[in-house]
Amino acid sequence: MTDHAQARPIRWGRAFLIVFVLLLGAIFVVHWTWTNRARGRLNAQVAAYRAAGEPIEPGDFAVAGVADADNAVLDLRAAHAAIDRQSDAWTKFKDLDPNPALPLRADELVLIGEIVRTRPDVVAHVESAMRKPGVDWQIVWTNPVAMTLLPDLTDQRELAQFLHADALLAHTDGDHARAVGHVGKILFQSRAVAKQPMLVPSLVSVGLSAMASELAMDLAPDLHLADDEPGAATPRQMRELIAQLLDESAIDEAQRNGLLGERMSQLDIARTFWGGPTGAGGTSFIGAVIKPTALDDGTLMIRHTTGVLEAATSSATWPEFERRAPAVPAAIEANRWRHLLASIFMSSLDRAVQTYYRVRVDRRLAAVVLAMRLYASEHDGRLPDTLEALVPAYLPALPLDAMSSSPQPLKYRAGEDPIVYSVGENGVDDQGSEQAASARPSRYPPSRWQMLDSVVHFHRQPRPLPEPAYDYMEDLATKPTTEPSPEPATTPASP
């Protein structure tokens, strides 16, 4: 009898399991290899920055050796704490729209008087801070770094608003020396806030600098200057303030610290996916899956931000920065889902950098206007025919327009209404035009930087009247035109 080999059935379940295990192992090997290579690239880039002496880790930004007795921050905090922020006057002051300016309206004069006259210790604390040699904001970094609390920023803005209001009141009361001194105090605040290494504090710093510049421009038209005269600002005080405005080291520091802090934050968010030096020591399943792409995105992000920083520090004007600034990496533009982390966390930095250039222009415009006032005080009230007449006695050199497409000084137009101006964001000299650059409607009048040219009038201009409050209840009470009239309908007479 012939034996026939019995065919064994194919065990599909076992075969599928073997294939699945092999495929899973292959995926694991690819993922492990990709992760290690991505981590290596990121670590190598970080090592290169550290070898160059650039801060990249949160610990690199730590401030050491500042004793409490030498720390200006403690006095700045005390100055803010001394403001009576619970008073009705402060609440009404914060709600003022638009912000107070010269000449003060009657209601502003009363309100600001209630705020500042009873709080002389606020200014005393700021003056004490200005005598301290160190600045340490005592930042405690959290994980992720982007969640670190920076509560002093709002407080310092409020303190600057107090000083700004006090300066306007002092000018109105004839104490011009005190008013000018407050410009310097807000500039000091700006320098102190610039020490914080994150993008938001850097923008707050330049915002304070812009506030000080605007205050200087507001005071200048009828600023009284004299030596040994009660209430008058002295020529020496003016020269010192002009020098402070032209010293842009605080803007440079704010820009550098802001972009370096942004780069540090980008590195930190990439590292949270593998429990790196600032990580929490573990990741979620989703984090583990996208770990290699997150590490690759970390390298892309910090390299891009470094390129932005290099372009900003090497460009004298905004148009020059635009030519040098790196584009968003092509890999991210081509596949945003593949580079999801970079798409979310690599914010556009162009507007932030543009703000640094705008504030440079603000400071230079303020310095020129103050120099014109100083010139007039020493020339029987006459203004210079050209800005060149201010050099070198009142200005060391003509300040350049940081918005111009080519190196050019700020523009000046003499006459009955003399103006100093920048060519503005469009980079084109529109002959001092104050036409709005955008046709978009707004309930607010455009600021200087929303016009074709950024113009400063030397002579004081009339303040626009405040907008009337919108009465929502009156609007709701208005009957629609489609509602039937309660009056009986009339029939037209027959001809």
Steps between C-alpha positions, in 0.01 A plus 500: 500500500632846403537754778406852400650782703226693660526873414530722803263792512657843475487666835415854389471631853854400587632636169323830554640521852854436377467763227350746746781445751762543227331813372470638852865428562596672175295803595662504843850481350423778249341715772790435740761580232315812385458620861866456584616673185255789554612529863861500388439779250319709760763442768780581255331831413456584869866412567607734219311790657644431843851472357447845347405634844132549413231426762264223394388324821283667767790482746717702261278803566527484878619817672754446775660721759229765541429556868158626605655829613633553144196373309301774324214257440397501865458879493309488172264246654461719807423799277216312330369372833484861625244596233149507643354267238183441704385860480217617275736757352742231380216296349370805312853591392555152352175536306594833341471485121708634337801508733574837664723747314576871509315722543313310769123529501333617820376152591845349438665768711277424800529123457880493466533736793306256719728216391846651530490778761434259787765246391844670502655172618447350152752735343733465800515122449583542128776749583638250751494228230699722265780518755532120522775330291327163436184366335376150583135417432545169687323298231415142597489292181227239465450211261416579231687829502221671307276460809737695727314775682623856445266705721721809508422598141148630563616665821782687325266622228269638768793665677602664173144626451517657846830674419364614164194653668715664768720652228199652324375644829846636587526670160154652547602625846816659357741243645677425172807353667288233669319425172826450310637290783208258465594431138834374627326287765287320240812446289661343808202268533542403136866410558412295807221303331733431204701273731226236487584240233168437327328652198204648690716685757715636218192643330383648832845657535486668160140598570619690810772658289237612248291645786800701623569626147139607448505677837815691402337608173187607688696712748736663250288772326470729803768359728658776709879483520724710721777475754423579863132573444237321712310238303704537181678206343868576463692481171725238663195290586387523137841398364508201732152392387594540133804280562281237669260493207784461249657220704321199353686234695181423694313438171785278382489306826123464490515372142780256574350369824157468342621294204740292710218431745274398213769260379540355849123449521496322163775264612311432822173411327682257271675338795180444696431212261800300623557614858817699428681736739189711559249222439278334756666158463226333300276544201152397393443234236427765238811688605707184465361438152579848369825529694735485197299757304490724810878482535548575131261793534698622800813519287311681222348750744815597688699533178232724349481722810879525502483618139242764593721621785807521276305694236359740761833573666676560168234720336492874558150542353176308478518462118853363537374245753223397261762425234720301738241320712477125439182362347297235679681169433378346176444163669240657731326686220486183290353276771353667805344177627838331489644796697202555728702619800684766299176608333347564843791639700718676242318831497581768247755735652489771232245720677695479825822600325321782320392633840866531603570716193192715556603571860849595382336758276277619787803562720687682222199718419467590869871584522474729195193681635668555838813626325284746304347626824847541652619681187199736513562577868848623409403685179221734615227245423608445139506145366780373274452529124644152455580209729867538406500815717454276805830319441722479700387743771165331565527162327819298445381414148178498300299194609433258214151390402485129584200455267666641189603260222839674482706674773336841537450734795159582639314761295429857609262756355531852637228764481205615706428141600843334512504122498755223540411168345594149397401352167292245689440133442467532122858630480393780262536872566143629462610854587375480856155370408269421790252315282400164642697220334200267515143563391364263762246677722582543867328668794837647603704762312812343347823512695819641350603152386169446319563797270700517180778685683562495875473872579579701814383863514728730693215734591224359716199382305137514621393182675209317339184496705428170677260270323151505656416183686285263300159463663400139445173542691397787277579289197290214635214738574494626142207347316571328170373676195294196405286518817140600425422857592246548782352795310198428274578485134388800299338471163625748248233744386341437162591747234 
